[in-house]
Every structure is written in C-alpha cells, then in structure tokens.
Amino acid sequence: MDATIFLILGCALGAFVLSLLIGRGLIPALHALKAGQSIREVGPKWHSVKAGTPTMGGIMFITAAAVCTIAGCWRMMRTEGEYTHLYVLAIALAYGLIGFADDFVKVKFKRNLGLTALQKLVLQLAIAVGYLMILWRSGDLSCDLYIPFVGVELTIPTVWYMIFAAFVIVGCVNAVNLTDGVDGLAAGVTVPVMVFFAVSAWCVYGRPALSVFSASLTGALAGFLCYNFHPAKVFMGDTGSLFLGGAVCGMAFALDMPLVLVLVGIVYICETLSVIMQVLYFKLTHGKRIFKMTPIHHHFEMSGWKEEKIVCVFAGLTALFCVLAYLGIMDRL
C-alpha cells in the first residue's frame, strides 16, 4: 500500500485526537469568557434551553485541521513545491475570520445578529475573487466548466467564469452557514463531503496534499461532533460554519470541478432553497407558508423529528449523493 495513504489516514486520526484535546480546554474557556449563544426568538421555542451554550467551538476543528494539514504536507511543500492545499486552507480561514468577527459582535454586545448583511457580502466577495485569482495564476484553475457524468468541459471567457465562480463561492459559504441550526447538523453533513474530496483528490486527481487537507478536516470534525452532537456542549458558531463553507467550495474549485457542488452539497442547496421558497411564497400569498419553519431542518423539527434523526437522515442523504458524485467524475481516472 502506498505510504501516502498512511499519511492521509494518519492526518485524519491525528486531527481527530487533537480536536478532542482542544475541546477539553476550549469549552471551559468559552464558559469562563461567557461566550454563550443567543437563541433567535423566531426559532423553535424548545431551542430556548440551548441559550448560554458556548459558541465559537469551530476553533477546535479549525486548529486541528490546520495543524495536521501543514504538518502532513510539509515534505510535499519543500520537495515538490505543492501549495494548493494552503490556498484552500487560506480561503477557509478567511471566511472563518468573518464568522469569528460576527460571533464576537454577538457575544460582546449580547445580540443575535452580528455584522450587517452588506458588510459580510462585501468581505465574502473580496475573499472569493482573491482566491480565484490565486488559483488562476498558479494554474490550478482552468476556467473550463467540467460537467460530471458526460465528461464535457465548456470553455467560458475568463471574466464571465470569474463572476460565476465568485457568486458560487459566496452562495456555497452561506448555504453551509444556513445548515448550522441543529446540534451536529453542519458538521455531520460536511463529514461525507470532505471524505468525498479526500478520496477524489487522491484516487482521481492524484493530489495528495489536497487529500491530506480534506482528511484532516474530516478527522477534526469527527472530534468536534463528540461535543456537538445532541445535546450539544458547544456550538461551532459562524466561526466554524463559514470556515466549513470556505473549505467545501475551496476544494471544489481547487480540483477544478465546481459543478460537483450540486451533488455533494445537496443538503446545503435544499436548506437555501427552502428559505427562498418560503420568503417568495409568503410575499406572493400575503402571509401563507409552504414550510412550518425554515431552513428546512426546522420544518422537520416542527413535524416531530428529533435532532438526532435529522442529522442522520441529512448526513446519509449527503453520503449517497457523494457516492453518486464520485461515479460522475470517474471518467477522469
């Protein structure tokens, strides 16, 4: 067996252990700092019992994933000049910093809404454009749109591709953020997505460094879930959910296959579409609703589903679509 596989698996295991260890110290520290989550009044009433649960717990899997990625890829950086994994880590960290600023405002001023929508949009677009330019200049981004299953690549003018890609990234990041509304949901759904990217990067594209990043984040999320699964001892906050959004779309563009997000991100897309549909229908019908509450995971909560069931079903659906996505890119083997 190739030694690189042991490296990838070792980084995943190392990130899992490191995330667990960081959590043991971070959660008491967040309690001491009174970094408790405010619960939205418009959310399910039974969520009120979660008020005060420390947020910004995403720090634990961000730190674990970053440390194991850099350590695992150190030799590849020195001998092969491979840095694409750092670009992906950088975009994820940049979005994580926006989330941290948002969380800090919420905790510091004890309000549920942090940065304004315009502030976040401007920052997110700037990061997306910067990331795309770095990938393009490094040769990792072709600006050809690869279509899974049919193996066709559509050549798109660079400017139009960049505009399309920037809005896809911003949309993806915010879709992942919307998914973070039930204990363990965002992390549980993102684990199979990262497994998909780890396997694809290694087996299909021959990009071990990108595989190390994805595997490290998978292990780190597994460690975080030990604290975040219902009943959650800590929330990831926007710090964690925006980092995950950056990691997901960062990997898709680093591997030059953004359309695969339609499959692996099926849950993220459904969460976002449920909100859009609800708002439009509410306005068109002057007060009527399609769902009991959105994003759609709250609809299932209101329908009597337990949080554990929602996480298992949504994560299972994501895993199924990740397998389908892998079958769709096998022509690149």
C-alpha positions as CSV (number, residue, x, y, z in Angstrom):
1,M,0.0,0.0,0.0
2,D,1.3,3.5,-0.9
3,A,2.9,5.3,2.0
4,T,0.8,8.4,1.2
5,I,-2.4,6.6,2.1
6,F,-0.9,6.0,5.6
7,L,-0.1,9.7,5.7
8,I,-3.6,10.7,4.8
9,L,-5.2,8.4,7.3
10,G,-2.7,9.4,9.9
11,C,-3.5,13.0,9.5
12,A,-7.2,12.2,9.8
13,L,-6.6,10.3,13.1
14,G,-4.2,13.0,14.4
15,A,-6.8,15.7,13.7
16,F,-9.5,13.7,15.5
17,V,-7.4,13.3,18.6
18,L,-6.2,16.9,18.5
19,S,-9.7,18.2,18.1
20,L,-10.8,16.2,21.1
21,L,-7.9,17.5,23.2
22,I,-8.5,21.1,22.2
23,G,-12.2,20.8,23.0
24,R,-11.4,19.7,26.6
25,G,-9.7,23.0,27.2
26,L,-11.7,25.3,24.9
27,I,-15.2,24.6,26.2
28,P,-14.4,25.5,29.8
29,A,-12.5,28.6,28.5
30,L,-15.6,29.7,26.5
31,H,-17.8,29.2,29.5
32,A,-15.4,31.4,31.5
33,L,-15.5,34.1,28.8
34,K,-19.3,33.9,28.9
35,A,-19.3,33.3,25.1
36,G,-22.8,31.9,25.2
37,Q,-25.1,31.6,22.1
38,S,-28.2,33.8,22.0
39,I,-31.2,32.0,20.6
40,R,-33.4,33.6,18.0
41,E,-36.9,34.4,19.2
42,V,-38.3,33.2,15.8
43,G,-36.8,29.8,16.1
44,P,-38.3,26.7,17.7
45,K,-39.4,27.5,21.3
46,W,-37.7,24.4,22.7
47,H,-34.3,25.8,21.5
48,S,-34.5,28.3,24.3
49,V,-32.9,25.7,26.6
50,K,-29.8,26.0,24.5
51,A,-29.3,29.6,25.4
52,G,-25.9,30.1,27.0
53,T,-24.3,27.1,25.3
54,P,-20.8,28.3,24.3
55,T,-20.3,29.2,20.7
56,M,-17.2,29.7,18.6
57,G,-16.4,26.0,19.1
58,G,-15.4,25.8,15.5
59,I,-12.0,26.9,16.7
60,M,-11.2,23.4,17.8
61,F,-11.7,21.7,14.4
62,I,-10.2,24.7,12.6
63,T,-7.0,24.5,14.7
64,A,-6.8,20.7,14.5
65,A,-7.3,20.6,10.7
66,A,-4.8,23.4,10.1
67,V,-2.0,21.9,12.2
68,C,-2.4,18.4,10.7
69,T,-2.6,19.8,7.2
70,I,0.6,21.8,7.5
71,A,2.4,19.0,9.3
72,G,1.2,16.3,6.9
73,C,2.1,18.3,3.8
74,W,5.4,19.8,5.0
75,R,7.6,17.5,2.9
76,M,5.5,17.9,-0.2
77,M,5.8,21.7,0.2
78,R,9.6,21.5,0.5
79,T,10.3,18.9,-2.2
80,E,7.5,19.3,-4.7
81,G,6.6,22.9,-4.3
82,E,2.9,22.0,-3.7
83,Y,0.9,24.8,-2.1
84,T,-2.6,24.4,-3.3
85,H,-3.8,23.0,0.0
86,L,-2.6,26.2,1.6
87,Y,-4.7,28.2,-0.7
88,V,-7.8,26.1,0.3
89,L,-6.8,26.5,4.0
90,A,-6.4,30.2,3.5
91,I,-9.9,30.8,2.0
92,A,-11.4,28.7,4.7
93,L,-9.6,30.6,7.4
94,A,-10.5,33.9,5.8
95,Y,-14.2,33.0,5.9
96,G,-13.7,31.7,9.4
97,L,-12.4,35.1,10.4
98,I,-15.5,36.8,9.1
99,G,-17.5,34.3,11.2
100,F,-15.3,35.0,14.2
101,A,-15.9,38.7,13.9
102,D,-19.7,38.0,13.6
103,D,-19.6,35.8,16.7
104,F,-17.6,38.3,18.6
105,V,-20.1,41.0,18.0
106,K,-22.9,38.7,19.1
107,V,-21.2,37.7,22.3
108,K,-19.7,41.0,23.1
109,F,-22.9,43.0,22.6
110,K,-25.3,40.2,23.5
111,R,-27.3,40.4,20.3
112,N,-28.2,37.6,17.9
113,L,-27.2,39.5,14.8
114,G,-23.6,40.4,14.3
115,L,-22.1,42.0,11.2
116,T,-24.6,43.6,8.7
117,A,-25.5,41.7,5.6
118,L,-23.8,44.2,3.4
119,Q,-20.5,44.0,5.4
120,K,-20.5,40.3,5.1
121,L,-21.3,40.3,1.4
122,V,-18.5,42.7,0.5
123,L,-16.0,40.8,2.6
124,Q,-17.1,37.4,1.2
125,L,-17.0,38.6,-2.4
126,A,-13.5,40.1,-1.9
127,I,-12.2,36.8,-0.5
128,A,-13.8,34.8,-3.3
129,V,-12.2,36.9,-6.0
130,G,-8.8,36.9,-4.3
131,Y,-8.9,33.1,-4.0
132,L,-9.9,32.6,-7.7
133,M,-7.2,34.9,-8.9
134,I,-4.6,33.0,-6.9
135,L,-5.8,29.6,-8.3
136,W,-5.9,31.0,-11.8
137,R,-2.4,32.5,-11.6
138,S,-1.0,29.3,-10.1
139,G,-2.5,27.2,-12.9
140,D,-4.9,25.3,-10.7
141,L,-8.0,26.9,-12.3
142,S,-8.6,26.4,-16.0
143,C,-11.9,28.4,-16.3
144,D,-13.3,25.4,-18.2
145,L,-16.5,24.2,-16.7
146,Y,-16.3,20.4,-16.2
147,I,-19.7,18.6,-16.4
148,P,-19.7,15.3,-14.4
149,F,-21.1,12.1,-16.0
150,V,-20.8,13.4,-19.6
151,G,-17.1,14.3,-19.3
152,V,-17.5,17.5,-21.2
153,E,-15.7,20.8,-20.5
154,L,-17.3,24.0,-21.5
155,T,-14.8,26.8,-22.3
156,I,-16.1,30.1,-20.8
157,P,-14.4,33.5,-21.1
158,T,-12.3,34.2,-18.1
159,V,-14.1,37.3,-16.9
160,W,-17.5,35.6,-17.0
161,Y,-16.2,32.5,-15.4
162,M,-14.7,34.5,-12.5
163,I,-18.0,36.3,-12.0
164,F,-19.9,33.0,-12.0
165,A,-17.4,31.4,-9.7
166,A,-17.3,34.2,-7.1
167,F,-21.1,34.1,-6.7
168,V,-21.0,30.3,-6.5
169,I,-18.4,30.5,-3.6
170,V,-20.4,33.2,-1.7
171,G,-23.6,31.2,-2.2
172,C,-22.0,28.0,-1.1
173,V,-20.5,29.5,2.0
174,N,-23.8,31.0,3.1
175,A,-25.6,27.8,2.3
176,V,-23.3,25.9,4.7
177,N,-23.9,28.6,7.3
178,L,-27.7,28.1,7.0
179,T,-27.3,24.4,7.6
180,D,-25.9,25.1,11.1
181,G,-29.1,25.1,13.0
182,V,-29.4,21.7,14.7
183,D,-26.9,20.0,17.0
184,G,-24.4,18.2,14.9
185,L,-26.0,19.0,11.5
186,A,-23.4,21.2,9.7
187,A,-20.5,19.0,10.9
188,G,-22.4,15.8,10.3
189,V,-23.3,16.7,6.7
190,T,-19.8,18.1,5.9
191,V,-18.0,14.9,7.0
192,P,-19.1,12.8,4.0
193,V,-18.4,15.9,1.7
194,M,-14.8,16.0,3.0
195,V,-14.5,12.2,2.6
196,F,-15.6,12.6,-1.0
197,F,-13.0,15.3,-1.6
198,A,-10.2,13.3,0.2
199,V,-10.9,10.2,-2.0
200,S,-11.3,12.2,-5.2
201,A,-8.2,14.3,-4.7
202,W,-6.1,11.1,-4.1
203,C,-7.7,8.5,-6.3
204,V,-8.9,10.6,-9.3
205,Y,-6.8,13.7,-9.4
206,G,-3.5,12.5,-7.8
207,R,-3.4,15.5,-5.5
208,P,-2.2,14.0,-2.1
209,A,-1.8,17.4,-0.4
210,L,-5.5,18.3,-1.1
211,S,-6.4,14.9,0.1
212,V,-4.5,15.5,3.4
213,F,-6.4,18.7,3.9
214,S,-9.8,17.1,3.4
215,A,-8.9,14.0,5.5
216,S,-7.6,16.3,8.3
217,L,-10.8,18.3,8.3
218,T,-12.8,15.0,8.3
219,G,-11.0,13.8,11.4
220,A,-11.2,17.2,13.1
221,L,-15.0,17.3,12.5
222,A,-15.4,13.8,13.9
223,G,-13.7,15.0,17.1
224,F,-15.8,18.1,17.2
225,L,-19.0,16.0,16.9
226,C,-18.2,14.3,20.1
227,Y,-19.0,17.6,21.8
228,N,-21.5,19.0,19.3
229,F,-23.9,16.0,18.8
230,H,-27.2,16.4,20.6
231,P,-27.3,17.6,23.3
232,A,-24.5,19.9,22.2
233,K,-21.9,21.0,24.8
234,V,-20.7,23.6,22.3
235,F,-21.7,25.2,19.0
236,M,-19.4,25.9,16.1
237,G,-20.8,29.4,15.6
238,D,-20.3,31.4,12.4
239,T,-16.6,30.9,13.0
240,G,-16.9,27.2,12.2
241,S,-19.8,27.2,9.7
242,L,-18.2,29.9,7.4
243,F,-14.9,28.1,7.7
244,L,-16.6,24.9,6.5
245,G,-18.3,26.7,3.7
246,G,-14.9,28.1,2.5
247,A,-13.3,24.6,2.8
248,V,-16.1,23.0,0.7
249,C,-16.1,25.4,-2.2
250,G,-12.4,25.9,-1.9
251,M,-11.8,22.2,-2.6
252,A,-14.3,22.1,-5.4
253,F,-12.5,24.9,-7.2
254,A,-9.0,23.7,-6.3
255,L,-9.9,20.4,-8.1
256,D,-11.5,22.5,-10.9
257,M,-14.9,20.9,-10.7
258,P,-17.4,23.4,-9.2
259,L,-20.5,21.7,-10.6
260,V,-19.9,18.8,-8.3
261,L,-21.2,21.0,-5.5
262,V,-24.7,20.5,-6.9
263,L,-24.4,16.8,-5.8
264,V,-22.3,16.8,-2.7
265,G,-23.9,20.0,-1.5
266,I,-27.5,18.7,-2.0
267,V,-28.4,19.4,1.6
268,Y,-26.9,22.9,1.6
269,I,-28.8,23.6,-1.5
270,C,-32.1,22.3,-0.1
271,E,-31.6,24.4,3.0
272,T,-31.1,27.5,1.0
273,L,-33.9,26.9,-1.5
274,S,-36.4,26.3,1.4
275,V,-35.7,29.8,2.7
276,I,-36.0,31.4,-0.7
277,M,-39.2,29.5,-1.5
278,Q,-40.7,30.4,1.9
279,V,-40.0,34.1,1.5
280,L,-41.3,34.3,-2.0
281,Y,-44.4,32.3,-1.3
282,F,-45.1,34.4,1.9
283,K,-44.9,37.6,-0.1
284,L,-46.9,36.4,-3.1
285,T,-49.7,34.9,-0.9
286,H,-49.6,37.7,1.7
287,G,-48.8,35.6,4.7
288,K,-49.1,31.9,3.7
289,R,-46.2,29.4,4.2
290,I,-45.0,26.3,2.4
291,F,-43.0,25.0,5.3
292,K,-43.7,25.2,9.0
293,M,-40.4,26.9,9.5
294,T,-37.2,27.4,7.5
295,P,-34.4,26.5,6.9
296,I,-36.0,23.1,6.2
297,H,-34.3,21.3,9.1
298,H,-36.6,23.4,11.4
299,H,-39.6,22.2,9.3
300,F,-38.7,18.6,10.2
301,E,-38.2,19.6,13.8
302,M,-41.7,21.2,13.9
303,S,-43.0,18.0,12.3
304,G,-41.8,15.9,15.3
305,W,-38.4,14.7,14.1
306,K,-35.7,14.5,16.8
307,E,-32.5,16.4,16.2
308,E,-30.5,13.1,16.0
309,K,-32.8,11.8,13.3
310,I,-32.5,15.0,11.2
311,V,-28.7,14.7,11.4
312,C,-28.6,11.0,10.5
313,V,-31.0,11.4,7.6
314,F,-29.4,14.6,6.1
315,A,-25.9,13.1,6.5
316,G,-27.0,9.8,5.0
317,L,-28.5,11.7,2.0
318,T,-25.3,13.6,1.6
319,A,-23.2,10.4,1.7
320,L,-25.5,8.9,-1.0
321,F,-25.1,11.9,-3.3
322,C,-21.3,11.9,-2.7
323,V,-21.1,8.4,-4.0
324,L,-23.1,9.5,-7.0
325,A,-20.8,12.4,-7.5
326,Y,-17.8,10.1,-7.4
327,L,-19.3,7.9,-10.1
328,G,-19.8,11.1,-12.1
329,I,-16.2,12.0,-12.1
330,M,-14.7,8.6,-12.8
331,D,-14.0,9.5,-16.4
332,R,-11.1,11.5,-15.1
333,L,-9.4,8.3,-13.7
